[in-house]
Amino acid sequence: MHEFELINKYFFKISKKNKGALNLNDDVFFDKKKGIVISIDTYIEGIHFVNFNSPDLVIKKILRSSISDLICKGVRPKFYFISGSGNSRTFSKKNLLLISKSLENEQQIYNLNLCGGDTTFSNKLSFTITSLGYSKKIIYRNKALLNDDIYVTGNLGDSFIGLQILKNKINVNKKISNFFVNKHYHPELQFKLSNHLFKIANTSIDISDGLIGDLKKMINRQNLSFLINENKIPISTNLKKLIFKKKLNKIKTVINGDDYQILFTASPKKSRIIESISKNLRVKVTKIGKIISGKKKSFIIDTKGKQIRPINKAYTHQF
């Protein structure tokens, strides 16, 4: 079974009495009365990151990926706990120093504080990060409304190309390689937009597993579908050039995840407010589609104006 089947079959029932668990259908725990928001994520070498050749970059990406769950909910992460399993090779003095310095730098950028964790010996390298923030409200999943506009921040696809370069599946010159690999290890978290989401968003999620997959998760318990315009999906100039040069399929390139951009829906009446916030904060926000009735199937309008069925390439763990 895949991870969502496992959760629904074995853990959903025992969490039902806990409102803060949000029916195990969101990326966070939220205790409204106490104003606490918590997320937890585990990362394993060979699955979530290719290798540990650059421990400072890997830990940076892991931390940003973790706090992204709170940021897309409109919550500022304040504290984090980190647990690591490794051996004398992966947790060498050199690597630990690089990890420590990288975490310290991230703490300064995002005003975070390390509060604890755990270390265990294992020949399989992994990290688990728990992030915590304070808020009396969040942007939930499954709150999209019919005819909502669909928005995404930043650009999509750069991180995926960076991963393909790290796996030696795409060959490009050093300058272009550095650009995409840097985008892979340094997700651009839209920190400045987080507090403004309550003014504009009906529902939101971060793009971790892929545009289509995360969009489906965002509306998965609603009788709704979506329409996406391929031409509207934002990509960097470098990716645009690479797609042309390598004759890549744009949709297949941008739906693979690891972008950690904010995907949200909003009323069409909010379009001017969103445009104004985007301009004032200098945060790229792009309208890419619309929420439609669940009586219709979700589809993408491609570059030729044809309707195509979305390919869900979202990553899921199989057990």
C-alpha positions, -999 to 999 in steps of 0.1 A, spaced: 0 0 0 11 36 -4 16 60 25 -19 76 24 -36 42 24 -14 32 54 -24 63 73 -61 60 66 -63 23 74 -43 22 106 -40 56 121 -70 78 111 -94 62 136 -71 66 166 -66 103 159 -103 112 153 -108 125 189 -79 149 186 -91 179 166 -56 192 164 -46 162 142 -68 177 114 -80 141 105 -43 134 95 -51 152 62 -28 182 66 9 188 70 6 202 105 -9 197 139 -28 227 151 -41 234 186 -62 265 182 -68 271 219 -31 270 227 -20 286 194 5 259 186 14 246 151 37 216 146 51 197 117 74 168 115 94 153 85 119 125 81 146 125 54 166 94 43 198 92 22 191 78 -12 155 87 -11 152 124 0 187 134 -9 212 117 -33 242 115 -10 260 132 19 289 146 -1 278 182 9 264 178 44 261 216 49 239 219 18 219 188 26 210 199 61 201 234 48 177 219 23 162 196 49 156 224 74 140 247 48 118 218 35 106 212 70 97 248 80 80 252 46 51 232 60 44 260 85 51 289 62 25 278 37 0 277 65 6 313 73 27 305 104 62 317 113 83 288 125 100 296 158 116 264 171 129 232 157 141 198 170 165 176 150 172 139 153 199 122 133 209 86 127 243 80 113 278 64 118 314 76 123 317 83 85 286 104 81 289 120 115 326 127 113 340 158 131 343 176 97 307 169 87 293 177 121 311 211 120 297 218 86 262 208 97 264 230 128 276 261 109 249 256 83 221 253 108 234 284 127 233 303 94 197 292 87 187 302 122 198 337 116 180 339 82 147 326 95 149 336 132 148 300 144 160 284 176 172 248 180 156 233 210 167 197 211 166 163 194 182 130 194 212 111 179 214 74 173 240 51 156 229 36 122 245 27 90 215 43 72 217 80 74 185 99 82 173 131 98 139 139 114 130 176 120 101 188 141 92 224 135 70 245 158 53 279 155 27 300 173 -6 311 157 -43 312 165 -52 305 129 -38 286 99 -47 282 62 -62 248 60 -64 223 32 -97 214 16 -111 249 19 -111 257 -18 -142 272 -33 -157 267 -67 -143 292 -92 -113 300 -70 -82 311 -89 -51 289 -84 -19 306 -76 17 296 -72 47 315 -59 82 317 -75 93 294 -103 88 256 -107 111 229 -121 146 243 -113 151 220 -83 141 189 -103 166 198 -130 192 203 -102 185 168 -89 188 153 -124 222 170 -127 233 155 -94 222 121 -106 242 127 -139 210 124 -160 214 158 -176 246 173 -189 250 210 -190 279 235 -187 293 244 -153 275 278 -150 241 263 -158 248 233 -136 256 255 -106 224 275 -111 201 244 -110 220 226 -83 219 258 -62 182 260 -67 179 223 -55 198 229 -23 185 263 -15 146 263 -19 134 299 -20 109 300 9 83 328 5 88 339 41 76 374 35 43 363 20 34 340 49 17 366 71 -3 379 41 -19 346 32 -47 351 56 -58 381 36 -60 363 3 -59 324 5 -88 301 10 -66 270 11 -29 263 6 -1 238 6 36 238 -2 48 221 -34 70 193 -21 57 162 -39 48 179 -72 24 205 -86 -4 180 -97 0 157 -67 0 185 -42 -29 203 -59 -49 170 -57 -40 167 -20 -51 203 -14 -87 195 -26 -87 158 -20 -118 156 2 -138 181 -18 -161 175 -48 -139 198 -69 -115 195 -99 -89 219 -114 -80 235 -146 -43 245 -152 -29 266 -181 5 253 -191 16 286 -205 9 303 -171 31 279 -151 61 301 -141 96 289 -149 130 306 -148 148 320 -179 174 292 -175 148 265 -175 130 280 -204 163 279 -224 171 243 -213 136 231 -222 141 245 -257 177 232 -261 171 197 -247 135 195 -262 121 187 -228 84 185 -220 75 215 -198 47 198 -179 67 167 -172 96 190 -160 77 212 -136 54 187 -119 81 167 -100 81 187 -68 109 197 -44 101 233 -52 87 243 -18 68 271 -33 33 280 -19 3 267 -39 -29 284 -29 -64 293 -41 -82 326 -38 -114 343 -48 -113 361 -81 -122 392 -61 -88 390 -45 -68 393 -77 -60 430 -73 -50 426 -36 -27 396 -46 -11 417 -74 -5 446 -50 10 423 -22 32 406 -48 45 439 -61 51 454 -26 68 424 -13 87 417 -45 75 381 -44 65 364 -76 29 352 -75 13 337 -107 -22 327 -114 -20 294 -132 -56 281 -132 -90 277 -117 -110 254 -94 -139 238 -113 -168 215 -104 -160 180 -94 -185 168 -120 -158 176 -146 -124 159 -147 -93 179 -139 -73 190 -170 -45 211 -183 -47 234 -213 -14 228 -232 6 252 -253 -15 243 -283 -48 250 -266 -57 213 -262 -71 198 -231 -49 171 -216 -53 149 -186 -28 158 -158 -1 133 -151 4 128 -114 41 122 -109 39 131 -72 63 111 -50 46 86 -27 62 60 -4 52 25 -11 51 -2 16 
